[in-house]
Amino acid sequence: MRLATLKEDNLACIQKSHMAQRILNLITDENRYRGLTRIAFHGLLIVGVLLLIISAYLPWFLYPASPTDLPFKTYAGPILRDAFCVMVQYYMLVYLVKHYARKPLVLIPGFAAYYFVVFTCYYYASYVVKHYFGLPDDYTGSINHFEQLSFSEALFHPITFFHLLFIIERAFYPLALRLLIEVYRRHTRNLKLEKQYTRLELDFLKSQVNPHFLFNVLNSIYVLTEEDNPRAARIVDQLSAMMRYSLYETDGALVPLHKELSFIRDYVGLEQLRTSKRLQLELVFPAQPDENLQIAPFILIAFVENAFKHGVHNTTRKSWVKLEIRLKNRELTLMISNQKTPNAPQQTGGIGLMNVRKRLDALYPGHELTILNESKAYHIHLKIKLTRSTTTSDILRHTLA
């Protein structure tokens, strides 16, 4: 019998904890805490404040200093007054802290305005309690205090602050509840972010398995074709180098210029192997670029790819592409021209070029981009100023200077 009772008690405790957990999840979920749910929460908050005020006045009502026979309306007056002032404080403080917690120049005048609003509500609400609800005075003596003073006199009277302390103190209970809910909400949000981060990390590790597998396959193909078909082996080797660069060496915002130029050379080499019989290609690259110069990865390749896509891939006839990259100090100049094929799609409105233009605007605000769309040819002229990485020798040179 006792065992069954314990099981029932445990089951009831578990059900209550599950109910409390569901309520907390409902309140702390920003997507579900809307509409009727939000109205219901604030309704319960107001009821809780009323019960809090009633508990403060209950001893005075039940055990007055002198016998009184007052109607219910008179008892309700101070309760409604205090509950109203507490709710005004709650919403004002929540608003101030939420919007201006990190702006002290706004927050300090906001607290002054908060005190003025609370005093105004309490001053006039006390007048209503005495003249409408019929209560001569409350247990703090605040009604008679405000009755004897004008608004401006009461505002700056030192005793006024002590009367308001009773209301200010009661506002901290709903504020403490709001703080606990906010702490739990942030804790829940952090747990979700940690789960998402773990999932992304696992997805990233999973995504790294596939390139490793693909590299192994490419290496196997390279070994098989190296003797029988050197051209195919060369294509596989260049493709493997391009993939390795794009996957493992472009994580940062900037990459060494010489590596980016090597990537472009490998891409052009692949295109040349594919279309060598019908492609007339002119290439100019910097002989030995400064190893300390850096560039945003893949900022140039979209223009190069676009030239081959629209100038070579859309036709079986002979075509031409001119690619020239020049370097003067830190200024890089890219010039690309390609033959336009008949009935070819528009070359200027692709998503790739749109994205490159956005990146250029963000990373190289002072760049110069000129696009010339002629009837038989398409030309691109781009100038950007590169970044130089700081090396140990540079630091020593500046220090000695």
C-alpha positions as CSV (number, residue, x, y, z in Angstrom):
1,M,0.0,0.0,0.0
2,R,2.8,2.4,0.9
3,L,4.7,1.5,-2.2
4,A,1.7,2.3,-4.4
5,T,1.2,5.6,-2.7
6,L,4.9,6.5,-3.3
7,K,4.5,5.5,-7.0
8,E,1.5,7.8,-7.3
9,D,3.3,10.6,-5.6
10,N,6.3,10.2,-7.9
11,L,4.1,10.1,-10.9
12,A,2.3,13.3,-9.8
13,C,5.6,15.0,-9.2
14,I,6.8,13.9,-12.7
15,Q,3.6,15.2,-14.3
16,K,3.9,18.5,-12.5
17,S,7.6,18.9,-13.6
18,H,6.6,18.1,-17.2
19,M,3.9,20.6,-17.1
20,A,6.2,23.3,-15.7
21,Q,8.8,22.4,-18.3
22,R,6.2,22.8,-21.1
23,I,5.1,26.2,-19.7
24,L,8.7,27.3,-19.5
25,N,9.4,26.1,-23.1
26,L,6.2,27.9,-24.3
27,I,7.2,31.2,-22.6
28,T,10.9,31.1,-23.6
29,D,10.3,30.1,-27.2
30,E,10.3,33.4,-29.1
31,N,8.4,31.9,-32.1
32,R,5.6,30.6,-29.9
33,Y,5.5,33.4,-27.4
34,R,3.1,35.5,-29.5
35,G,-0.5,36.4,-29.8
36,L,-2.8,34.7,-27.3
37,T,0.1,33.1,-25.5
38,R,1.7,36.5,-24.8
39,I,-1.6,38.0,-23.7
40,A,-2.2,35.0,-21.4
41,F,1.2,35.4,-19.8
42,H,0.7,39.1,-19.1
43,G,-2.8,38.4,-17.7
44,L,-1.3,35.9,-15.3
45,L,1.4,38.4,-14.4
46,I,-1.2,41.0,-13.5
47,V,-3.1,38.4,-11.4
48,G,0.1,37.5,-9.6
49,V,0.8,41.2,-8.9
50,L,-2.7,41.6,-7.5
51,L,-2.2,38.6,-5.2
52,L,1.1,40.0,-4.1
53,I,-0.5,43.4,-3.2
54,I,-3.4,41.6,-1.4
55,S,-0.9,39.6,0.7
56,A,0.7,42.9,1.8
57,Y,-2.6,44.5,2.8
58,L,-4.3,41.4,4.3
59,P,-2.9,41.8,7.8
60,W,-4.0,45.4,7.9
61,F,-7.5,44.5,6.7
62,L,-7.9,41.6,9.1
63,Y,-6.2,43.1,12.1
64,P,-6.6,46.9,11.9
65,A,-5.3,49.2,14.7
66,S,-8.8,50.4,15.4
67,P,-12.1,48.6,14.6
68,T,-13.4,49.7,11.1
69,D,-16.4,48.7,9.2
70,L,-15.6,49.6,5.6
71,P,-17.3,48.3,2.4
72,F,-15.4,46.0,-0.1
73,K,-15.0,48.9,-2.5
74,T,-12.9,50.8,0.0
75,Y,-10.6,47.8,0.5
76,A,-10.2,47.4,-3.2
77,G,-9.0,51.0,-3.7
78,P,-5.4,50.8,-2.4
79,I,-4.9,47.3,-3.9
80,L,-5.9,48.6,-7.4
81,R,-3.7,51.7,-6.9
82,D,-0.6,49.7,-5.9
83,A,-1.1,47.0,-8.6
84,F,-1.5,49.7,-11.2
85,C,1.7,51.5,-10.1
86,V,3.6,48.2,-9.9
87,M,2.7,47.3,-13.5
88,V,3.6,50.8,-14.8
89,Q,7.0,50.4,-13.2
90,Y,7.4,46.9,-14.6
91,Y,6.8,47.8,-18.2
92,M,8.8,51.0,-18.0
93,L,11.8,49.3,-16.5
94,V,11.7,46.4,-18.9
95,Y,11.5,48.9,-21.8
96,L,14.4,51.0,-20.5
97,V,16.7,48.0,-19.8
98,K,15.8,46.2,-23.0
99,H,16.4,49.2,-25.3
100,Y,18.9,51.4,-23.5
101,A,21.0,49.1,-21.2
102,R,24.1,49.9,-23.2
103,K,23.4,53.6,-23.6
104,P,24.0,55.3,-20.2
105,L,23.4,58.8,-21.6
106,V,19.9,57.7,-22.4
107,L,19.4,55.3,-19.5
108,I,20.0,57.9,-16.7
109,P,17.4,60.4,-18.0
110,G,15.1,57.4,-18.6
111,F,15.3,56.5,-14.9
112,A,14.6,60.1,-13.9
113,A,11.5,59.9,-16.2
114,Y,10.6,56.6,-14.6
115,Y,10.6,58.1,-11.1
116,F,8.5,61.0,-12.3
117,V,5.9,58.8,-13.9
118,V,5.7,56.5,-10.9
119,F,5.3,59.5,-8.6
120,T,2.6,61.0,-10.8
121,C,0.6,57.7,-10.9
122,Y,0.9,57.2,-7.2
123,Y,0.0,60.8,-6.3
124,Y,-3.2,61.0,-8.4
125,A,-4.1,57.4,-7.7
126,S,-4.0,58.2,-3.9
127,Y,-6.3,61.1,-4.5
128,V,-8.8,58.7,-6.3
129,V,-8.5,56.1,-3.5
130,K,-9.5,58.7,-0.9
131,H,-12.2,60.6,-2.8
132,Y,-13.8,57.8,-4.8
133,F,-13.1,54.6,-2.9
134,G,-13.6,56.4,0.5
135,L,-10.4,55.3,2.3
136,P,-9.2,58.0,4.7
137,D,-5.6,56.7,4.8
138,D,-3.6,53.6,4.2
139,Y,-1.3,51.9,6.6
140,T,1.8,53.8,5.2
141,G,0.1,57.2,5.7
142,S,0.8,58.1,2.0
143,I,-2.8,59.3,1.3
144,N,-2.7,62.0,4.0
145,H,0.9,62.9,3.0
146,F,-0.1,63.6,-0.6
147,E,-3.4,65.3,0.5
148,Q,-1.5,68.0,2.4
149,L,1.0,68.8,-0.4
150,S,0.7,70.1,-3.9
151,F,2.0,68.1,-6.8
152,S,5.3,70.1,-7.1
153,E,5.8,70.1,-3.3
154,A,5.2,66.4,-3.0
155,L,7.5,65.6,-5.9
156,F,10.6,67.1,-4.2
157,H,9.6,66.4,-0.6
158,P,12.1,64.0,1.1
159,I,9.4,61.9,2.7
160,T,7.8,61.2,-0.7
161,F,10.6,58.8,-1.7
162,F,10.1,56.6,1.4
163,H,6.4,56.4,0.5
164,L,7.3,55.3,-3.0
165,L,9.7,52.7,-1.7
166,F,6.8,50.5,-0.8
167,I,5.7,50.5,-4.5
168,I,9.2,50.3,-6.0
169,E,10.1,47.3,-3.8
170,R,7.0,45.4,-4.9
171,A,7.9,45.9,-8.6
172,F,11.1,43.9,-8.2
173,Y,9.1,40.6,-7.8
174,P,7.7,40.6,-11.4
175,L,11.1,41.9,-12.6
176,A,12.8,39.0,-10.9
177,L,10.4,36.6,-12.6
178,R,11.1,38.3,-16.0
179,L,14.9,38.1,-15.3
180,L,14.6,34.3,-14.6
181,I,12.6,33.8,-17.7
182,E,15.1,35.8,-19.8
183,V,18.0,33.8,-18.3
184,Y,16.3,30.5,-19.1
185,R,15.5,31.8,-22.6
186,R,19.1,32.6,-23.2
187,H,20.2,29.3,-21.8
188,T,17.8,27.5,-24.1
189,R,19.0,29.6,-27.1
190,N,22.6,28.8,-26.3
191,L,21.9,25.1,-26.1
192,K,20.2,25.3,-29.5
193,L,23.2,27.1,-30.9
194,E,25.6,24.5,-29.4
195,K,23.5,21.7,-31.1
196,Q,23.6,23.6,-34.4
197,Y,27.3,24.2,-34.1
198,T,27.9,20.5,-33.3
199,R,25.7,19.5,-36.3
200,L,27.6,21.9,-38.6
201,E,30.9,20.6,-37.3
202,L,29.8,17.0,-38.0
203,D,28.6,18.0,-41.5
204,F,31.9,19.7,-42.1
205,L,33.9,16.7,-41.0
206,K,31.6,14.5,-43.2
207,S,32.1,16.9,-46.2
208,Q,35.9,16.5,-45.8
209,V,35.6,12.7,-46.2
210,N,34.2,13.0,-49.7
211,P,37.1,15.2,-51.1
212,H,39.6,12.8,-49.6
213,F,37.9,9.9,-51.3
214,L,37.7,11.9,-54.6
215,F,41.4,12.8,-54.4
216,N,42.3,9.1,-53.9
217,V,40.2,8.3,-57.0
218,L,41.9,11.0,-59.0
219,N,45.3,9.8,-58.0
220,S,44.3,6.3,-59.0
221,I,43.1,7.5,-62.4
222,Y,46.4,9.5,-62.8
223,V,48.5,6.4,-62.2
224,L,46.4,4.4,-64.6
225,T,46.5,6.9,-67.4
226,E,50.1,8.3,-66.9
227,E,51.7,5.9,-69.4
228,D,48.8,5.1,-71.8
229,N,47.3,8.6,-72.1
230,P,49.6,11.4,-70.8
231,R,47.2,14.1,-71.8
232,A,44.4,12.6,-69.7
233,A,46.9,12.2,-66.8
234,R,47.8,15.8,-67.1
235,I,44.1,16.9,-67.0
236,V,43.6,14.8,-63.9
237,D,46.7,16.2,-62.2
238,Q,45.6,19.8,-62.9
239,L,42.0,19.1,-61.8
240,S,43.4,17.6,-58.5
241,A,45.6,20.7,-57.9
242,M,42.6,23.0,-58.5
243,M,40.4,21.1,-56.2
244,R,43.0,21.0,-53.4
245,Y,43.5,24.8,-53.7
246,S,39.8,25.6,-53.7
247,L,39.0,23.2,-50.7
248,Y,42.0,23.7,-48.4
249,E,43.8,26.9,-49.2
250,T,41.0,29.5,-49.6
251,D,39.6,29.5,-46.0
252,G,40.9,33.0,-45.2
253,A,39.7,36.3,-46.6
254,L,42.9,36.7,-48.6
255,V,45.2,34.3,-50.3
256,P,48.7,34.8,-51.8
257,L,48.5,36.2,-55.3
258,H,50.9,33.7,-56.8
259,K,48.6,30.8,-55.7
260,E,45.6,32.5,-57.2
261,L,47.5,33.0,-60.4
262,S,48.5,29.3,-60.4
263,F,44.9,28.4,-60.0
264,I,43.9,30.5,-63.0
265,R,46.8,29.0,-65.0
266,D,45.6,25.5,-64.2
267,Y,42.0,26.4,-65.2
268,V,43.2,28.0,-68.5
269,G,45.3,24.9,-69.1
270,L,42.3,22.6,-68.7
271,E,40.3,24.7,-71.1
272,Q,43.2,24.8,-73.6
273,L,43.5,21.0,-73.5
274,R,39.7,20.6,-74.1
275,T,39.6,23.1,-77.0
276,S,43.1,23.4,-78.4
277,K,42.1,22.6,-82.0
278,R,39.6,25.5,-82.2
279,L,40.9,28.0,-79.7
280,Q,43.4,30.8,-80.3
281,L,44.6,31.8,-76.9
282,E,46.8,34.7,-75.9
283,L,48.1,34.8,-72.3
284,V,50.1,37.3,-70.3
285,F,50.9,36.7,-66.6
286,P,53.3,38.5,-64.2
287,A,56.7,36.9,-64.4
288,Q,57.5,36.7,-60.7
289,P,54.8,38.3,-58.5
290,D,55.7,39.5,-55.0
291,E,55.0,36.6,-52.6
292,N,53.7,39.0,-50.0
293,L,50.9,40.4,-52.2
294,Q,47.5,39.0,-51.3
295,I,44.1,38.9,-53.1
296,A,40.6,37.8,-52.3
297,P,40.2,34.2,-53.5
298,F,38.2,33.6,-56.8
299,I,37.8,37.3,-57.4
300,L,39.3,37.0,-60.9
301,I,38.3,33.5,-62.0
302,A,34.7,34.4,-62.7
303,F,35.7,36.8,-65.4
304,V,38.1,34.2,-66.9
305,E,35.4,31.4,-66.8
306,N,32.9,33.8,-68.3
307,A,35.2,34.4,-71.3
308,F,35.6,30.7,-72.1
309,K,31.9,29.9,-71.4
310,H,30.6,32.5,-73.8
311,G,33.5,32.7,-76.2
312,V,34.4,29.1,-76.7
313,H,31.8,26.6,-75.3
314,N,28.9,27.9,-77.3
315,T,30.4,27.2,-80.7
316,T,32.2,24.5,-82.6
317,R,34.0,27.0,-84.8
318,K,37.3,28.5,-84.2
319,S,37.3,31.3,-81.5
320,W,39.8,33.4,-79.6
321,V,40.3,34.5,-76.0
322,K,42.9,37.1,-74.8
323,L,43.8,37.1,-71.1
324,E,46.3,39.6,-69.7
325,I,47.2,40.1,-66.1
326,R,49.7,42.9,-65.3
327,L,51.1,44.0,-62.0
328,K,52.6,47.4,-61.1
329,N,53.6,47.7,-57.4
330,R,50.3,46.8,-55.7
331,E,48.0,47.6,-58.6
332,L,46.7,44.6,-60.5
333,T,45.2,45.0,-63.9
334,L,43.1,42.3,-65.5
335,M,42.2,42.6,-69.2
336,I,40.0,39.9,-70.9
337,S,38.6,39.8,-74.4
338,N,36.7,37.0,-76.0
339,Q,35.0,36.5,-79.3
340,K,31.2,36.6,-79.2
341,T,29.5,33.7,-80.9
342,P,26.2,34.1,-82.9
343,N,23.0,33.5,-80.9
344,A,25.0,33.3,-77.6
345,P,23.2,34.2,-74.4
346,Q,23.8,37.5,-72.7
347,Q,27.2,37.7,-71.0
348,T,26.6,40.5,-68.5
349,G,23.7,39.3,-66.4
350,G,25.0,36.0,-64.9
351,I,24.7,35.3,-61.2
352,G,28.4,34.6,-61.0
353,L,29.3,38.1,-62.3
354,M,26.7,39.7,-60.1
355,N,28.3,38.1,-57.0
356,V,31.8,39.2,-58.1
357,R,30.6,42.8,-58.5
358,K,29.2,42.7,-55.0
359,R,32.4,41.3,-53.6
360,L,34.4,43.9,-55.5
361,D,32.3,46.6,-54.0
362,A,32.8,45.2,-50.5
363,L,36.5,44.2,-50.6
364,Y,37.9,46.7,-53.1
365,P,35.8,49.9,-52.9
366,G,38.2,51.9,-55.1
367,H,38.3,49.4,-57.9
368,E,37.8,50.3,-61.6
369,L,35.7,47.9,-63.6
370,T,34.9,48.6,-67.3
371,I,32.8,46.2,-69.4
372,L,32.5,46.8,-73.2
373,N,30.0,44.7,-75.0
374,E,30.6,45.0,-78.7
375,S,28.8,43.2,-81.6
376,K,31.6,40.7,-82.2
377,A,33.7,40.8,-79.0
378,Y,33.3,41.2,-75.2
379,H,36.0,43.1,-73.2
380,I,36.6,43.4,-69.4
381,H,39.1,45.8,-67.8
382,L,39.6,45.6,-64.1
383,K,41.9,47.4,-61.7
384,I,42.3,46.7,-58.0
385,K,44.8,47.6,-55.4
386,L,46.2,44.5,-53.6
387,T,47.1,44.0,-49.9
388,R,50.6,43.3,-48.8
389,S,51.1,40.9,-45.9
390,T,53.5,41.9,-43.2
391,T,56.5,39.7,-42.9
392,T,59.2,39.5,-40.2
393,S,61.7,41.3,-42.4
394,D,59.3,44.2,-42.9
395,I,58.9,44.5,-39.2
396,L,62.6,44.5,-38.6
397,R,63.2,47.1,-41.4
398,H,60.5,49.4,-39.9
399,T,62.0,48.9,-36.4
400,L,65.5,49.7,-37.5
401,A,64.4,52.7,-39.5
